[in-house]
Amino acid sequence: MESLIGLLVGAPLLGAAILLCGGKRLDKAGHWLGCLLAAASFVIGAVLFADMLGKNPDERALHQHLFSWVPVDSFQADVAFQLDQLSMTFVLLITGVGTLIHIYSIGYMEHDERCRRFFGYLNLFLAAMLLLVLADNYLLLYVGWEGVGLASYLLIGFWQHKPSAATAAKKAFLVNRVGDAGLAIAIFLMFTTFGSFAFAPVLSTATEASEGTLTGIGLMLLLAACGKSAQVPLQSWLGDAMEGPTPVSALIHAATMVTAGVYLITRSGAIFNEAPDAQTVVVVVGAVTLLFGAIVGCAKDDIKKALAGSTMSQIGYMILAAGLGPIGYAFAIMHLVTHGFFKAGLFLGAGSVMHGMNDEVDMRRYGGLRKYMPVTFVTFGLGYLAIIGFPGLSGFFSKDQIIEAAFAKGGTQGWILGAVTLLGAAITAYYMTRVMVMTFFGEKRWQPDAQGNEPHPHESPKSMTVPMIVLAFGSVFAGGLFKFNESLVHWLEPVTQFEHGHSPLSAAAVTSATVVALLIGVGAAWLQYGRKAVPAVAPRGGLLTRAARRDLLQDDFNHVVLVQGGQHLTRSLVYLDHSLVDGVVNGTAATFGGLSGRLRRLQNGFVRSYAVSMFGGVAVLVAATLLMRAV
């Protein structure tokens, strides 16, 4: 079975190579090849999963060593894979949801003349993400990490004829480079501390390193996670990433790129467990981002950007849970998987709405679409119920566990985190109800465009609706399956470990509080948008609303602090370079040049001048001798 692990990465990587290098001869069938190889990777993953289930929990990990990449004395860099319970969970999610997105893209990208290249990029994205989660060392993980960054750049900017798409791709790439630098520094520290960057030696000997070193490594890993998972302060790229085709949004925001940071922290749990200060920072970042993304999502009229704010918030839940240590790792992964189902379904549903509305994204120009798009309405509605935590659906089980674990942190910190997660649940229910009502309820609000073309909403083709239906089943049943007998917790326990937290509130009390928060959020949104006609133009709103429409001024902050600050710093350094560094160098050169010019005058070529200087020298020596004898 070990020999199959490499094929998980190899299948989509082969598809990317063929589709990107095969030329126009593959234009007619390229999309089918991309789907076939993505599905092949999923089938291989399912076979390995079935084999893993037949083994004892402590014997399920598989390793495959392909070759030594850089064998230089103590610096041994291997291309080797590790498939355990944690990586298997990600493999099934990435390949399963990724394959559904590939199938959906057949209908969505049907009329795009560069469809073959798009599927090549999708395959490349899957291959890079699978390499990231299957690597058995941090250096190979870094290769997959950079591959995901490259593929996301290509996909976000796929419609590069739009300046906004090209700018968004560049922005995502540059912001992620900041996080990538953090991962690189963490790997450097690991090698200097442990003499290796393979998971086994680093994580097994983490207790032997100093707490300060582990804190530094943990903070650099967190910086990397903030970049890929769009957490504060490296979250600014996520909303702009909506410029890419909708299947890209589903792939990036549901099952792949934004989950990489959660995987990195969970995989490195042994390091964070020994660095409580780093764990605290992880929790704070998750809590802040949870509220940040939720508030931003409340003010967006662009359906995809509202869902982008939702993704930022939900990943914040996962990061917060991962920061809780062994009491939260399994719940972070549980919410990650359920989120993969309902968020992918929501994005694909948004794409279906756009498909039937001439690519219109402004929810103020929708209304009443449930009559015209019944399948999209039902599947999107199930995803909506799942994400707000409606009792019995997937999001209810996974989010409820995180809220309970937050209270179990204990002390004042536990009460604060519990309150934050409950507030986030209420805001989630508000903005998602807002999206649901503005899109599918009320009277129609669409108007003819500038060319006089009026949208004629209609249901999407089966290539788009079938993946949405499959994801809707996951949105409904996945959480209950994972919660039953704590199946996912026990599955992950050999890798992530697990500790039962001691919450000051009972499970029933936490569930009741969560349901109350849900009802408050839904009720507030219904009163504001369900009982009143939605205006065609957004009202001015209060100060917080206006700030949320501008992503809580994150771009303004980056422009003032980083762009303008960097420009002022550069100008200051240039001034210091010219006035101080160059001044010293040029002044020294001028001094010696002037001195040389004056000394050169003594060498005029006249014999009488040389005779006088010799006479003067002799006179000085005689005088000096006489003075010395007199003394």
N, C-alpha and C positions, 0 to 999 in steps of 0.2 A: 504493500500500500504506500510505502514511503515514496516510491518512484512516481506516484501520481501527483504528488504535491506540486512539483515543478510545472505540471501541465495546467494547474489552476491559473498560473500566471502566463504560461506559454500560449494558451489558446487565444485569449484576447490580444496578446502581444503579436501573435502571428496575424490575426485579423487586421490590426493596425498597420503592420508592415505591408500586407498585400493591398489594402485599400488605399493607402497613401502613396504607394510606389507603383501600383498596377496601371495607373493611367485611365483614360476615358473609356477604355474597353470594358471596365467594370461598372460603368455608370448605371446600367440597367439592373444589375443583380447585386451590386455592392451592399445595399442595405440588408439583403437576405443573408449574405455572408457574415456581416457584422452581428446580426441577431443569432445566427447559428453558432458562432464561436462563443458568444456570451452565454448562450444556453448550454453549450458544451461544458463550459467552466462550472456552471451551476450543477449540471449532472455529475461531474467529477466530485464536486463538493458534497453532493448528496450521498454518493457512494462512500466517500471517506467518513461522512457523518454516521452512516449506518454501521460501518466497520467499528467506529469509535464507540458507539453505543454498546457493542458486544463485549467490551473490555472493562476491567475493573477501573474505577475512577483514577487511581494512581498510576495506571499503565496506559493511559490514553494518548499521551503526548507522542508525536512522531517527529523525527528529524531526517532531513535529507541534505547531505553535503554534496554540492555540485563541483566546486573547485576552489582552490585557494586564489584569491584575487591579488593580494599583495603579501607574499611571504617574505618578510625582511626581519630576520633575527626575532626580537620579541614582538614586533609589530606584525600580527597575523590577522589579515582581513580576508574572511571567507565569504563566499556566496553560498549560504546555507539557509534552509528553511526550517521553521518550527511550527508544527500544527498541534495546538492544544485546544482546550475547551474555549478559551477566550478568542483565539484567532479563528477557530471554527465558527463561532457565533458571527463574527464579522464576515467571514467568507460566505456564509449562507445569505446574510443580509445583502452584501454587496452584489453578489452574482444574481440572487433572486430578484431583488428590486431593480437592479441594473438591467436584467434581461427584459423585465416588464417595460422599463423605460425605452429600451431599444425597440420593442414591438410598437409601443405607442408612437415612437418617432417615425415609423413607416408612414402613418397617416398624416402626422403633423408636418413632416418635412417633404411630403409627396411632391410638391411643386417647386421645391428649391433646386436650382440647377447644380448646387454643390453638395447634394445629398450624400454622395459617396464619401467625400472628405469628412463630412459631419460624422458619419458612422465610424470612420477611421479614428477620429478624435475620441469618440465615445469608447471605442475598444482600448485606445491608449489610456484613457482615464481609468477604466476598470483594471487594466494590467498594473498600472502604477499603484493604485490603491491596494490591490491584492499583494503586491510586493511589500508594501508598507506594513501590512498586518501579518504577513507570513515570515518576514525576516527574523533570523534568530540572533541578530546583533544590531546595535544602534547605528552602525555605519551603513549597513545595507538598508535599514529602515530609512536612513537619511536619503538614500538614492530614491526610494519610493516616494518619500516626502517631497523631494524636488520634482519628481515626475508628475505628481498630482498638481503641483504648482504650475508646471509647464502646460499640462493638459487643460487646467482651468483657464489659463490665459488664452489658449487657442479657442476654447469653447465660448467663454464669455464674449470675446471679441470676434466671434464667428462671422457676424454681419458687420465686417470692418468698414463697409461703405458708409455706415452710420458713425459720425464722429463720436457720439455718446457711447457707442459700444467699444470703439477703440480706446477711448479714455478710461472706461470702466475696466477693461482688461488690464491696461497698464497700471491702474490704481490698485487692483487686486494683486498684481504681481509684485509691485513695490512694497505694499503693506506687508505682504507675506514674507518678503525678504528680511524684514526686521525680525519676525519670529524665527525664520530659518537661521539667522545669526545666533539666536539664543540656543537653538538645538545644536549647532556646531560647537559653541562654547561648552555646552553641557558634555558633549562627547569628548572634547579635549580634556575637561576636568576628570571625566571617568577614566580615561586612559592614564593620565598622570597619577591618579589615586589608586586605581585597581590594577593597572597594567593590562587592561583589556576593555573592550566595549561590547563583548558578547553578553547576552542577558544572564546566562547561568552564573558566571563568575562575579559579575557586577552585583546582581540582586542578592545572591547568596552570601556575599561578604559585606553587604552594606552596613551591617552593625559594627564592623571593625573600623570604619572611617569616622572622622570627627564630625560632630553635629554641624559645625560651621561649613565644612566642605559639602556635606549633604544638603544643607540649606541652599548653598550657592548653586549646586546642580539642580535642585528642585525648582528654584526660581527661574533658571534658564529653560528648563523643560516647560514650565508654566508659560513663559514668554512665547515659546514655540507654539504651545497649545492655543494661546490667545490669537496668534496670527491665523492659524488654520481654522479654528472654530469660531472666529469672529467674536471674541470676548473683549470687553473693555480692557485696555485702551486701543486695541487693534481691530476694532469692529467696523470701521468706516467703509470698508470695501463691499460689505455684504449687500446693502441695498442697491448699490450701483451694478452689482453682478446680475440684476434682473434684466439688463440689456441683452443678455444672451437669449437664445431660443428657450421656450418654456421647458422642454425636456432637460435642458442643462440645469435650469433652476431646480427641478425635481432631483436630479442626480447630485448636485452640489449640496443642496439644503436638506436632503433626507437621509441618504444611505452612505454617502462617501466622504467628501472633503471635510465638512464641518464636524464629522464624528471623529476625525483623526486625532484631535486634541484630547478628547475623552479617552480614546484608546491609549494614547501615550502616557497620560497620567495614571490610568488604571494598570497598565503594564509595568510602570515604574513604581508601583505601590510600595515596594520594600524600601525604596529611597525616601518617599514622603512619610512613611510610618516612623522613620527615625529622624525626621526634620519637622517638628511640630510648628515652627515658625512658617515654614514653606506651606504646610497644610493650611494654616490659618489664612495666608494670603490667597490660596486657591479658593477657599470658602468665600472670602470677601469678594473676589473677582466674580465668582459665580452668582452671588447674591446681587451685586450691583448690576451685572449684565442682565440678570433675570428681570429686574424692574426696568432697566434701560430699554431693552428690546420691547417689552410689553407696552410701555408708554409710547414709544415710537409707532408701534403697530396700531394704536388707537386713533392716530391722526392721519393715516394715509388713505387716500382715495384710490390710488393705484392698487389693484387687487394683488398683484405679485409683490409689491413692496410692503403691503400689510402682512402678507405671509412671510416675507423676509424678516420683518421685525419679530414675528412669532417664532421663527427659527432661532434667532438670536436669544430670545427669552427661554425657549425650551432647552437649548444647549446650556444656558446658564443654570437651569435645574440640574443638568447632568454634571456639570463642573462642580457645583456646590456639593452634590452627593459624593462625587469622587474625593472632594476635600475632606469629607467626614471620615475617611479611612476605611477600615474593614467593615464598619457598620453601613457603609454607603456604596462601596464599589459595585456590588451586584445590582443594586437598585439603579445606579447610574447606567449600567449596561441594559438593564431591563427597560428603562425609559428610552434609551437610545434605539432599541429594536422596535418598540411599539411606535415611537416617533417616526421611524423609518417607513412604517406602513401608512400611518394616517397623514404624515406631512407629504409624502410622495403622492398619495391620493389627492390631497388638497391642491398641490401644484398642478398635477395632471388635470384635475377638474377645472382649475383656473385656465389652463391652456385650452380645454374643451370649450369653455365659455368664450374665450378670445377667438377661437376658431369659428364659432357661430356668430360672432359679433364684429367681423371684419377687423380683427386684431385690436379692438377697443379695450383699454385696460382701466378706464375710469369708471368706478362702480356707480358714480352718480348718473351715468348714462346707461345703466342696466335696468333692473326692476322687472319682476314678474316672469323671470326666465324659467321658473319651474314648469310652466305650461308648455314651453317649447323644447325643453331639454330634460325630460324626465329621468333618464339614466344618470346624467351628470348631476342632477339635483339630488337624487337618492344617494349616490356614492359620495358626493361632496358633503351631503348632510351627515352621513355616517362618520366621515372623517372629522367633521365639525364636532359632533357629539363626543368622539373619542378624545380630541385634543382638549376640550373643556373639562374632561373628567366626568362625563355622565356615568352614573352608577351602572356597572356591568360591562362597560366597554374598556378597551385596552388602556386608554389614558387614565382611566379611573384607578386601575390597579397599580400602574407604575408610578404615577404622580403621588398617589396616596402614600405609597411606601417612602418616597423621598421626604414628604412633609413629616411623616412620623419619625424618620431617621433624623431630621433636622431638630425636632423637639428633643430627641434622645441624646443630642450633643451634650445636654446638661447645663445647669447654671444659667446665668444671664444670657450667655451666647446662644444657648439652645432656645430660649424664649424668643430672642431677636430673630434667629434664623427661621424658627417656626412661623412667626408673624410675617416675615418677608415672603415665605413660600405660600402662605395663605393669601396674602395680598396679591401675589403674582397670579394665583389661581383665579381670584375675582377679576383681575384686569384681563386675563386670558379669556374668560367667559364673556367679558364685555366686548373686546375688539373682534372676537370671532363671531359673536352674535351679530355685531354690526356688519361684518362682511357677508354673513349669510342672509340677513334681512335686505341689505342694499342690493344684493345680486339677484336673489330668487323670489322676493316677496314685493308687495306693493304693485303700483301701476308701472307700465313701461315708460321709460324716460329717454329712450334713445331718439336721436334726431338725425336727419340727413347730414352728411359731411359737406365739406366745402365744394365738392364736385357734384353734390346732389344725390349721392348714393346712400340710401337708407339701409341699415343692417336688416337682414332677414334671419333671425336666430333659428338654428336648427340643430338637431342632435348630431354628434360626431360619428364617424364611421366606426365599425366594429374593431378595427385595429387600435383605436384609441379607447373605446369604451370597455373592451374586455380587460385590459390591464387595470383600469379603474375599478372594475368589479372585483377582481382578485385582491387588490389592495384594500378594498372596503371590507372583505372578509377578514383580512389581517387586522384591520382597525377594530373590528368587533370582537374577534375571538382570541387574538394573540395574548393579550394581557391576562385573561382568565386562565389560559393554558400555562403561562409562566408562573402564575400565582398558585395554581393547584399543587398542593403538597410541596410548595416552595421549590418547584422543579428547576427553575433557572438558577436560583441561589445555590442549590446543591450541585448543579452542573458546573457552575463557575468556581465553587469553593476550593478545589485543589489548586487553582491558579491565583485567585484574588483573596482567598481566605474570607472568613465571615465571622462577625461578632454580633450578638444580639444587643441592641441598644436598650437602654432603660428610660423610656419616655415618661415624663411626669403626667402625661395624658394617656388614657387608655386608647386602644385602637378604635373603639367605637366613638370616643369623643373626637378623635382626629378626623375620622370619616364624617361625622356629623358637621364639624367645623368646615370641612372641605366642601360638603354639599351646600351649606349655608352660603359660603363664599361664591360658589357657582351660581346659586339662585340670585344673589345680589347682583353679580355681573350681568347675567342674562336679563334680569328685570330692568336694570338701568339702561341697557342697550335697547330693549324693546320699547321702553317708555320714550326714548329719544328718537328712535328710527322706525319702530314698528307701528306706532300709533299716530305718527305724523308723516306728512309727505316729505320726502327727501328733496331738498332744494337742488336745482341743477348746478348752482355755484356754491362752493363751500363758504359758510359764513366766516367772518374774520376770526372769531374765537378769542379765547383768553390768551394770556402770555404763555402758559404752558402748552396750549394747543399750537400756537404759532411756532414755538420752539421745537415741538415734536414733529411738526411738518418739515422742519429743517434738520431732522435727525438729532434733536437736542443740541444743535450747534456744534456737532462733532467736526464737520468739515471746516467751520469757521475757526474752531479751536486749533485744528491741525494747521490751518493756513497761517494763523497768527503766531503760534508757538513754533511750529516746525518749518514752514515755508519762509515766512518773513523773519522768524528768529534765525533760521539757517542762513538767510541772505545777509542779515546784519552781522552774524558771527563771521561769515566769509569775508565781508567787507572789512571788518575789524582785523581779521587775520592778515588780509592783504595789506592794510595800512601798517600794521606792526612789521610785516615782512619788508615793506619798502622803507619805512622810517627807522626801524630798529636794526633788524638783521642786515638788510642791504646798507643801511647807514653806517653800521660798524664796519662792514666789509669795505664799502666804498671809501669811508673815512680813513681806514688803515692804509688802503692802497694809495689814496691821495697824499697822506703824510709821507709815506716812503717814496712816492714819486717826486714830491717837492724836495725832500731831503736829497734824493739822488740827483735832481737837477742842480741843486746848490753845490754838491760835492763834485759834480761833473765840471763845474767852472774852474776848479783847481787844475784840471787836466787840459790845459789850453795848447800844449805843443811847443811853447817857447822855452829855449834852453835857459834864458836868464831867469825866468820864473822858477824853474826847477832848482837853479843854483841858489836863488834867494831862499826858497823853502828849505833846502839842505842846510844853508848857513843858519837859518833860524832854528832848525832842529838841533844843530850842534850847540848853538848858543844856549838853548834851553837845557840841554844835558849838562853843559859845563856849569851853568848857574845852579842847577839842582845838586850837582856834586859838591860845589863849594858850600852851599847851605847845609848840606848833610854833615860835612866835616866841622863846620862852625858849631853846630849843635852838639 
